[in-house]
Structure formats: C-alpha cells, structure tokens
Amino acid sequence: MSATSEKESVSSQKAGGRPDKILIVDDEASIRRILETRFKMLGFDSATAADGEEALEIFNKFNPDIVVLDIMMPKMDGYGVTKEIRKQADTPIIILTALGDVAERITGLELGADDYVVKPFSPKELEARVKCILRRTISKSGANPAANKETNNVVMVGHLKVDLNKRQVFKKNERVRLTGMEFSLLELLVNHSGKPFSRGEILQHVWSYPPDHRIDTRVVDVHISRLRSKLETDISNPELILTARGIGYMFQKID
C-alpha cells in the first residue's frame, strides 16, 4: 500500500480504531467488485448486495456507516430501499443513477438520500463523495468530542432548539430526526443567520463540491424542502429558513 493509501486508510477509522463500514448495493457484479476492492484498500469494512431485498437484510445485520445505492435493481429498486432505511435510520445514502431525467434523480433525494453520483462515474469521485459525507455526518454516539463538553452552544429560535454540540434539534421540546447532511445544512445557516447563501455556496460549504463542479443545484432545494417540512410550523409560509430572492436561502436573523 502506498503512503497516500495508508493516509487515506487512517481517515476511514472511527474513534476507537473501528473502520468505517460501507454497504455497496448494485446489481452489476463488476461494479460491486471494483468498489468493494477500492474501499477496502482505503481501510473501509465493506459489504455488498445485488438487489434491494438483500440490501435491507444486510443493512440490518451489518449496520453500515454509509450506503452506496444503485437505483435500478431487481426485487426492490433503490427508491424502495431508501424509503425503508429512512423509516429506521439516518444512515447517509449516496445513490448511483444512470437515469437521464434529472427529475428522477432528484426523487432519490426527496426520499432521503444525501447525494447522488451519475453513471458512468469515476470511482475516485465516488470515494470523494463518501469521505465528504462521512466527515459531515458526525456520529451521535460520542465520536464528536465537542458533544461531551459542557458548553452553551445551543440556539433557541421560537419553538426550535438547535444543539450544535450534540447535533440535535428539538421542535416544541420533541426531538426531530435529521440526517447528518440536513443538520450540516441547518448548522451552516444558523451559524450565519441573516446572511443569504447561494445554492452554489451551499454546495461548496456543506457538500464540499468545488466551484466548477457541475451538479444540479436542486440538490440544495430538496434538502431545504426536507428541513422546512421537519422544522417549520407552516411549510407554505416559512419563518425560519427563508428564501433570499435572487440569491438562495438564509436563516432568520438571530438577535
């Protein structure tokens, strides 16, 4: 293993030395084999599945930290798998899609996926997306040292309580389940309340996409919509996550 690979391998270790666990789901054996080999070289603990039903079975046994999920599969498609996972877990999901219609790609995001990569894709691009999302989705089980510190890094806005240390959100004193990427998006907006961000800026800050990367900015719109559905009292008239006309989005100014 090269020095670079060794360094990358270390980066895929969780606190306590456990490697990150990735579940790769695709009905093409060659894709499963290539990705499993590459992620193992990066230090991941990898598992694979060839269809949607097998994916759910392995997901429940393997308890992965992230799922790479094809859309078009036998028995159950990636949309169905995403729905089932989101009923029980906030595990990050990257969908792989060969679909030409952007609206159909966005469907996976609307169901709860965190990002997508379009086939044919570069394995290096997928690896970069996986690393970015794992960096953003800090474990709620104590992997984040800040979560154990007694600080007052808690934001109160109306009926909403955002604990930036524990990465938890409460609405009217009830815990709201957010995916890691949803929380990271909320965190960006809350930490810069009153400041509008363009969709491109949000993609750079939250998803770590370079400025010249070509991706449909509706990825941001979908995540904003998901956040509003969970946090706003009236989705049709949002008071927390505001639209900055001609620019993008912002969180209401916090005094």
RAPEPE-V549556 format. One record per backbone hydrogen bond with DSSP energy under -1.0 kcal/mol. NH is the residue of the N-H (numbers start at 1). CO is the residue of the C=O. If there is no record, write none. Layout:
nh:co
NH:CO
NH:CO
This chain:
nh:co
6:2
7:3
8:4
9:5
10:6
11:7
12:9
13:10
14:18
17:14
20:12
22:45
23:66
24:47
25:68
26:49
32:28
33:29
34:30
35:31
36:32
37:33
38:34
39:35
40:36
41:37
42:38
43:40
44:39
45:20
47:22
49:24
52:74
55:51
56:52
57:53
58:54
59:55
60:56
61:57
62:58
63:59
65:21
66:21
67:92
68:23
69:94
70:25
71:96
73:71
76:74
78:71
81:77
82:78
83:79
84:80
85:81
86:82
88:85
89:85
94:67
95:115
96:69
97:117
105:101
106:102
110:106
111:107
112:109
113:108
114:93
115:93
117:95
119:97
126:122
127:123
128:124
129:125
130:126
131:127
132:128
133:129
134:130
135:131
136:132
137:133
138:136
147:144
148:145
149:146
151:149
154:152
155:162
157:160
160:157
161:170
162:155
163:168
164:153
167:163
168:163
170:161
171:174
172:159
174:171
176:169
183:179
184:180
185:181
186:182
187:183
188:184
189:185
190:186
191:187
193:190
194:251
195:192
197:249
202:198
203:199
204:200
205:201
206:202
209:203
213:210
219:216
220:217
221:217
222:218
223:219
224:220
225:221
226:222
227:223
228:224
229:225
230:226
231:227
232:228
237:234
242:250
244:248
245:243
247:244
248:244
249:197
250:242
252:240
